[in-house]
Amino acid sequence: MHRALYLSVLLAGSLAALSACKVVKNADPSEAGQAEEAQTDEVRMANLAREMWEPQVLPAVAQLVTPLVDLRAALAQDVDAAGAQFGYKPEGEASPWNFAVAGTGVIVETKMESRAAKIQVDTDSDGEADVTLQLGPIIRGTALRDAMPFLSFTDFRDQIEFAKLAGGLNAMAYEALTIPTEDPIGQTVTFEGVYTFKDTASRPEIVPISLSFGAP
């Protein structure tokens, strides 16, 4: 009888212990990979842009950068020759040239209230704007991505992923800028940045990676 009672108590204790336990599933290595894949293209490409910004992007721009006045003179003579000397374009006949330029000018028009803020700059002292600088935070275009000789579309899954990388690089450019809190119209601005060439009649729309503002 004592043995039967002992077994009953032992069984009841075991059941109580089991009910209090939580079954934990062993980690599946494939699930970690699935979690990584579940990250959005935007997040993954933003992380990639941040990783490559200082060690790869900034040195590439520094190697490519040309004084704007020199580039203008070369483009006026021969676009393709200027592109071969000063620019870079991805493989493919339809791809436009991308240039990294440096210059200084007076801000003659501003659009600071928009999230796609821009300033118009007169760099040749004729009183008219001849350069647009995109301040962001919304920065349009793929110039920064397309000016990088180490980036190729074939290294990415598809066009969507490649487009998100361009957005990530533009976000890094915005992060690098120090923008005045007050409207800088009339001030002098010195800049360095990248733009995609359209034609000699079109105003360059530059994605700046550095800006400095001074008194008029």
Secondary structure as a PSIPRED ss2 file (coil, helix, strand):
# PSIPRED VFORMAT (PSIPRED V4.0)

   1 M C   1.000  0.000  0.000
   2 H H   0.000  1.000  0.000
   3 R H   0.000  1.000  0.000
   4 A H   0.000  1.000  0.000
   5 L H   0.000  1.000  0.000
   6 Y H   0.000  1.000  0.000
   7 L H   0.000  1.000  0.000
   8 S H   0.000  1.000  0.000
   9 V H   0.000  1.000  0.000
  10 L H   0.000  1.000  0.000
  11 L H   0.000  1.000  0.000
  12 A H   0.000  1.000  0.000
  13 G H   0.000  1.000  0.000
  14 S H   0.000  1.000  0.000
  15 L H   0.000  1.000  0.000
  16 A H   0.000  1.000  0.000
  17 A H   0.000  1.000  0.000
  18 L H   0.000  1.000  0.000
  19 S H   0.000  1.000  0.000
  20 A H   0.000  1.000  0.000
  21 C C   1.000  0.000  0.000
  22 K C   1.000  0.000  0.000
  23 V C   1.000  0.000  0.000
  24 V C   1.000  0.000  0.000
  25 K C   1.000  0.000  0.000
  26 N C   1.000  0.000  0.000
  27 A C   1.000  0.000  0.000
  28 D C   1.000  0.000  0.000
  29 P H   0.000  1.000  0.000
  30 S H   0.000  1.000  0.000
  31 E H   0.000  1.000  0.000
  32 A H   0.000  1.000  0.000
  33 G H   0.000  1.000  0.000
  34 Q H   0.000  1.000  0.000
  35 A H   0.000  1.000  0.000
  36 E H   0.000  1.000  0.000
  37 E H   0.000  1.000  0.000
  38 A H   0.000  1.000  0.000
  39 Q C   1.000  0.000  0.000
  40 T C   1.000  0.000  0.000
  41 D H   0.000  1.000  0.000
  42 E H   0.000  1.000  0.000
  43 V H   0.000  1.000  0.000
  44 R H   0.000  1.000  0.000
  45 M H   0.000  1.000  0.000
  46 A H   0.000  1.000  0.000
  47 N H   0.000  1.000  0.000
  48 L H   0.000  1.000  0.000
  49 A H   0.000  1.000  0.000
  50 R H   0.000  1.000  0.000
  51 E H   0.000  1.000  0.000
  52 M H   0.000  1.000  0.000
  53 W H   0.000  1.000  0.000
  54 E H   0.000  1.000  0.000
  55 P H   0.000  1.000  0.000
  56 Q H   0.000  1.000  0.000
  57 V H   0.000  1.000  0.000
  58 L H   0.000  1.000  0.000
  59 P H   0.000  1.000  0.000
  60 A H   0.000  1.000  0.000
  61 V H   0.000  1.000  0.000
  62 A H   0.000  1.000  0.000
  63 Q H   0.000  1.000  0.000
  64 L H   0.000  1.000  0.000
  65 V C   1.000  0.000  0.000
  66 T E   0.000  0.000  1.000
  67 P E   0.000  0.000  1.000
  68 L H   0.000  1.000  0.000
  69 V H   0.000  1.000  0.000
  70 D H   0.000  1.000  0.000
  71 L H   0.000  1.000  0.000
  72 R H   0.000  1.000  0.000
  73 A H   0.000  1.000  0.000
  74 A H   0.000  1.000  0.000
  75 L H   0.000  1.000  0.000
  76 A H   0.000  1.000  0.000
  77 Q H   0.000  1.000  0.000
  78 D C   1.000  0.000  0.000
  79 V H   0.000  1.000  0.000
  80 D H   0.000  1.000  0.000
  81 A H   0.000  1.000  0.000
  82 A H   0.000  1.000  0.000
  83 G H   0.000  1.000  0.000
  84 A H   0.000  1.000  0.000
  85 Q H   0.000  1.000  0.000
  86 F H   0.000  1.000  0.000
  87 G C   1.000  0.000  0.000
  88 Y E   0.000  0.000  1.000
  89 K C   1.000  0.000  0.000
  90 P C   1.000  0.000  0.000
  91 E C   1.000  0.000  0.000
  92 G C   1.000  0.000  0.000
  93 E C   1.000  0.000  0.000
  94 A C   1.000  0.000  0.000
  95 S C   1.000  0.000  0.000
  96 P C   1.000  0.000  0.000
  97 W C   1.000  0.000  0.000
  98 N E   0.000  0.000  1.000
  99 F E   0.000  0.000  1.000
 100 A E   0.000  0.000  1.000
 101 V E   0.000  0.000  1.000
 102 A E   0.000  0.000  1.000
 103 G E   0.000  0.000  1.000
 104 T E   0.000  0.000  1.000
 105 G E   0.000  0.000  1.000
 106 V E   0.000  0.000  1.000
 107 I E   0.000  0.000  1.000
 108 V E   0.000  0.000  1.000
 109 E E   0.000  0.000  1.000
 110 T E   0.000  0.000  1.000
 111 K E   0.000  0.000  1.000
 112 M C   1.000  0.000  0.000
 113 E C   1.000  0.000  0.000
 114 S C   1.000  0.000  0.000
 115 R C   1.000  0.000  0.000
 116 A E   0.000  0.000  1.000
 117 A E   0.000  0.000  1.000
 118 K E   0.000  0.000  1.000
 119 I E   0.000  0.000  1.000
 120 Q E   0.000  0.000  1.000
 121 V E   0.000  0.000  1.000
 122 D E   0.000  0.000  1.000
 123 T C   1.000  0.000  0.000
 124 D C   1.000  0.000  0.000
 125 S C   1.000  0.000  0.000
 126 D C   1.000  0.000  0.000
 127 G C   1.000  0.000  0.000
 128 E C   1.000  0.000  0.000
 129 A C   1.000  0.000  0.000
 130 D C   1.000  0.000  0.000
 131 V E   0.000  0.000  1.000
 132 T E   0.000  0.000  1.000
 133 L E   0.000  0.000  1.000
 134 Q E   0.000  0.000  1.000
 135 L E   0.000  0.000  1.000
 136 G E   0.000  0.000  1.000
 137 P E   0.000  0.000  1.000
 138 I C   1.000  0.000  0.000
 139 I C   1.000  0.000  0.000
 140 R C   1.000  0.000  0.000
 141 G C   1.000  0.000  0.000
 142 T C   1.000  0.000  0.000
 143 A H   0.000  1.000  0.000
 144 L H   0.000  1.000  0.000
 145 R H   0.000  1.000  0.000
 146 D H   0.000  1.000  0.000
 147 A C   1.000  0.000  0.000
 148 M C   1.000  0.000  0.000
 149 P C   1.000  0.000  0.000
 150 F C   1.000  0.000  0.000
 151 L C   1.000  0.000  0.000
 152 S C   1.000  0.000  0.000
 153 F H   0.000  1.000  0.000
 154 T H   0.000  1.000  0.000
 155 D H   0.000  1.000  0.000
 156 F C   1.000  0.000  0.000
 157 R C   1.000  0.000  0.000
 158 D C   1.000  0.000  0.000
 159 Q H   0.000  1.000  0.000
 160 I H   0.000  1.000  0.000
 161 E H   0.000  1.000  0.000
 162 F H   0.000  1.000  0.000
 163 A H   0.000  1.000  0.000
 164 K H   0.000  1.000  0.000
 165 L H   0.000  1.000  0.000
 166 A H   0.000  1.000  0.000
 167 G H   0.000  1.000  0.000
 168 G H   0.000  1.000  0.000
 169 L H   0.000  1.000  0.000
 170 N H   0.000  1.000  0.000
 171 A H   0.000  1.000  0.000
 172 M H   0.000  1.000  0.000
 173 A H   0.000  1.000  0.000
 174 Y H   0.000  1.000  0.000
 175 E H   0.000  1.000  0.000
 176 A H   0.000  1.000  0.000
 177 L C   1.000  0.000  0.000
 178 T C   1.000  0.000  0.000
 179 I C   1.000  0.000  0.000
 180 P C   1.000  0.000  0.000
 181 T C   1.000  0.000  0.000
 182 E C   1.000  0.000  0.000
 183 D C   1.000  0.000  0.000
 184 P C   1.000  0.000  0.000
 185 I C   1.000  0.000  0.000
 186 G C   1.000  0.000  0.000
 187 Q C   1.000  0.000  0.000
 188 T E   0.000  0.000  1.000
 189 V E   0.000  0.000  1.000
 190 T E   0.000  0.000  1.000
 191 F E   0.000  0.000  1.000
 192 E E   0.000  0.000  1.000
 193 G E   0.000  0.000  1.000
 194 V E   0.000  0.000  1.000
 195 Y E   0.000  0.000  1.000
 196 T E   0.000  0.000  1.000
 197 F C   1.000  0.000  0.000
 198 K C   1.000  0.000  0.000
 199 D C   1.000  0.000  0.000
 200 T C   1.000  0.000  0.000
 201 A C   1.000  0.000  0.000
 202 S C   1.000  0.000  0.000
 203 R C   1.000  0.000  0.000
 204 P C   1.000  0.000  0.000
 205 E E   0.000  0.000  1.000
 206 I E   0.000  0.000  1.000
 207 V E   0.000  0.000  1.000
 208 P E   0.000  0.000  1.000
 209 I E   0.000  0.000  1.000
 210 S E   0.000  0.000  1.000
 211 L E   0.000  0.000  1.000
 212 S E   0.000  0.000  1.000
 213 F E   0.000  0.000  1.000
 214 G E   0.000  0.000  1.000
 215 A C   1.000  0.000  0.000
 216 P C   1.000  0.000  0.000
